[in-house]
Amino acid sequence: MSLVKSKQRVADHGEVFTPAWMVDAMLDLVKDESERIDARFLEPACGSGNFIVRILQRKLAAVEIKYGKSDFERRHYALLALMCIYGIELLPDNIVECRTNMLEILAGYLNLDEGDDLYRAASHVLSLNLVHGDALTMLEQDKKPITFAEWGYLGKGKFQRRDFRLDVLTGSSAFSAEGSLFASLGKHEIFTPAKTWPPMTLSELANQEGKQT
Ligand SMILES: C[S@@+](CC[C@H](N)C(=O)[O-])C[C@H]1O[C@@H](n2cnc3c(N)ncnc32)[C@H](O)[C@@H]1O
């Protein structure tokens, strides 16, 4: 695979993709986390997904080992693995490629076709987790503040979603720095979700496909 699309894009956006051997070497530095199904990763300049695709593959290998014997658990934990991966990308073609690449990996692992609820739920999750926007201004393409969905699996087929603004989440690390005026604030006072959703099943998530909420 070429690591550069054009000289102009390198000059304009620093677009040079990371080779697979280097991605793996870097992920090996956080091996345990990269193989933990519910460890959360954010790639703020995700390109077409060289890092996050590999993270997804590592997580899915963990799903297979832990839940490979039960189709129900395997499907739900595979979706949870996807739900825990986030990206931001400035260029429209890259973000589309990135979502496609991630969906292909999940669909290949679970042998899904496009009509499967899980395929549609995953497509919805990817439209939220992989943001077309600017990681520096923390604004989406349409200038709304970037907001990420925090997903959790409650068991028995139900997923939980709470939305957080990225600028609030990143600002909160400065608040809690030692010596800061706000250092004594509890995390609960800082990590207030912008929205909390009722628990949702796979098919409820699938029905959200195409809705940008
Ligand atoms: C060096 S490439 C790396 C891509 C990918 N992480 C990889 O390692 O293959 C940097 C990527 O960041 C994107 N980018 C540049 N400025 C950005 C910004 N302010 N916010 C989000 N993405 C940005 C570029 O379009 C490009 O796809």
The ligand as a Gaussian input file, in Angstrom:
#p B3LYP/6-31G(d) Opt

LIG

0 1
 C        0.289000      11.597000       9.018000
 S       -1.352000      11.183000       8.454000
 C       -1.626000       9.783000       9.494000
 C       -2.830000       8.960000       9.168000
 C       -2.974000       7.700000      10.028000
 N       -3.011000       8.043000      11.427000
 C       -1.830000       6.757000       9.786000
 O       -0.964000       6.676000      10.653000
 O       -1.788000       6.107000       8.738000
 C       -2.253000      12.481000       9.225000
 C       -3.751000      12.497000       8.957000
 O       -4.309000      13.541000       9.760000
 C       -5.256000      14.264000       9.004000
 N       -5.313000      15.607000       9.621000
 C       -4.489000      16.667000       9.402000
 N       -4.844000      17.699000      10.192000
 C       -5.905000      17.269000      10.934000
 C       -6.727000      17.872000      11.930000
 N       -6.525000      19.130000      12.327000
 N       -7.733000      17.150000      12.472000
 C       -7.958000      15.864000      12.079000
 N       -7.212000      15.256000      11.136000
 C       -6.204000      15.930000      10.571000
 C       -4.747000      14.227000       7.595000
 O       -5.780000      14.404000       6.663000
 C       -4.138000      12.806000       7.530000
 O       -5.092000      11.854000       7.108000

